[in-house]
Structures are given as structure tokens and as C-alpha cells.
Amino acid sequence: MSTLPDDTLRKILLQIQQTAVNSQRAYSFAQQQMAAKQRERRIVQLTIDEISQLDDDVKMYKGVGKMFLMSPRKDMESELKAQEKELGDDLTSLTKKSKFLEKQFNEAQGQLRDIFNSAPKQ
């Protein structure tokens, strides 16, 4: 490590440090998104459960902007199930992304540790 000029070493350290910081930020953001998607999914699941307990002849309304439109129960259930599936897919992809970012951050931290531990003591 001591064979590299100081400028080159400084640039490498800066690049590794930036990678670590960027991955940590992206990881935090992915965790926040996952929490929001889990909340949304839970709300949709609870809504599906409540709708399934109602009679078939109950009128249902769907919010559209500032108004409500009457919607058949079958349509409401299918829309909610599709929304739940989409949220599940989003959670799966966010989980994969989160694992990748965590691995990237840990690798960058390990590289920094290796560089500082191998540096000669002054």
C-alpha cells in the first residue's frame, strides 16, 4: 500500500468512502420504502377481510378524487387483490435491493478497515 503516491491513495479512499455513504443512504431509503409498502399491504389485507365478511347485496363505493363511484363487490375484491399482489412484488424487489446495498456497504467498510489496518503506524 505504501508504494502508491499519496494523491492516488487519497482518491481511492475518497471513492470507497463515497461508495459506503451512498450505499448507506440508499439502504436507509429502501428500508423506509419497505416499511411504507408493508403498511399499505396490511391495510389492503384488512380491507379485503372486511369486504369478505359483508353480504353480497351491500353497495360498495370506491373513492375517485373527491367523489365516490358505486362499484360491484367482485370488481372491488379483484382490484384489492391485484393491489396486494403488486405490493408483495414491490416488497420482494425492495428486499433484494436492500440486501445488495447492505452487502455493498459492508464491503466498502471492510475495504476501508483493511486500508487503515495495513497503513504503517507513525
C-alpha positions in Angstrom: 0.0 0.0 0.0 2.9 2.3 0.7 4.0 2.1 -3.0 1.1 4.2 -4.1 1.5 8.0 -4.2 -0.4 10.0 -1.6 -2.8 11.5 -4.2 -3.7 8.2 -5.6 -4.3 6.7 -2.2 -6.4 9.7 -1.2 -8.5 9.3 -4.3 -9.1 5.6 -3.7 -10.0 6.3 -0.1 -12.4 9.0 -1.1 -14.1 6.8 -3.7 -14.5 3.9 -1.2 -15.9 6.3 1.4 -18.4 7.8 -1.1 -19.5 4.3 -2.1 -20.1 3.5 1.6 -22.0 6.7 2.2 -24.1 6.3 -0.9 -25.0 2.7 -0.2 -25.9 3.6 3.4 -28.3 6.3 2.2 -29.8 4.1 -0.4 -30.2 1.3 2.2 -32.0 3.6 4.6 -34.3 4.8 1.9 -35.1 1.2 0.8 -35.9 0.4 4.4 -38.3 3.3 4.6 -40.0 2.3 1.4 -40.3 -1.3 2.6 -42.0 -0.1 5.8 -44.4 2.0 3.9 -45.2 -0.8 1.5 -45.8 -3.2 4.4 -48.2 -0.7 6.0 -50.1 -0.3 2.7 -50.2 -4.1 2.2 -51.6 -4.6 5.7 -54.3 -2.0 5.1 -55.3 -3.7 1.8 -55.4 -7.1 3.6 -57.6 -5.8 6.3 -59.9 -4.2 3.7 -60.2 -7.5 1.9 -61.0 -9.2 5.1 -63.7 -6.7 6.0 -65.3 -6.8 2.5 -65.4 -10.6 2.6 -67.5 -10.5 5.8 -70.2 -8.3 4.2 -73.3 -9.6 2.4 -73.3 -9.8 -1.4 -76.1 -7.2 -1.7 -74.2 -4.4 0.2 -73.5 -1.4 -2.1 -69.8 -0.5 -2.3 -68.2 2.7 -3.3 -64.7 3.4 -4.5 -63.1 6.8 -3.9 -62.1 8.6 -7.1 -60.6 12.0 -6.4 -63.2 14.0 -4.5 -66.1 11.7 -5.4 -67.3 8.2 -4.9 -68.4 5.7 -7.5 -70.5 2.7 -6.8 -68.5 -0.4 -7.7 -69.6 -4.1 -7.8 -68.1 -6.2 -5.0 -66.3 -8.6 -7.4 -64.5 -5.6 -9.0 -63.5 -4.2 -5.6 -62.2 -7.5 -4.5 -60.3 -8.2 -7.7 -58.7 -4.7 -7.6 -57.7 -5.1 -4.0 -56.2 -8.5 -4.6 -54.3 -7.1 -7.6 -53.1 -4.2 -5.4 -52.0 -6.7 -2.7 -50.1 -8.8 -5.2 -48.3 -5.7 -6.6 -47.3 -4.6 -3.1 -46.0 -8.0 -2.4 -43.9 -7.9 -5.6 -42.6 -4.5 -4.7 -41.6 -5.8 -1.2 -39.8 -8.7 -2.8 -37.8 -6.4 -5.1 -37.1 -3.9 -2.3 -35.8 -6.8 -0.1 -33.4 -7.9 -2.8 -32.2 -4.3 -3.3 -31.8 -3.8 0.4 -29.7 -6.9 0.8 -27.5 -5.8 -2.2 -27.0 -2.4 -0.7 -26.2 -3.8 2.7 -23.6 -6.1 1.2 -22.1 -3.2 -0.8 -21.9 -1.1 2.3 -20.2 -3.8 4.3 -17.7 -4.4 1.5 -16.8 -0.8 1.4 -16.4 -0.7 5.2 -14.2 -3.8 5.0 -12.0 -2.2 2.4 -11.6 0.9 4.5 -10.7 -1.1 7.5 -8.2 -3.1 5.5 -6.5 0.0 4.2 -6.3 1.6 7.6 -5.1 -1.5 9.3 -2.4 -2.1 6.8 -1.2 1.5 6.9 2.1 2.0 8.6 1.9 3.4 12.1 3.6 6.8 12.5 
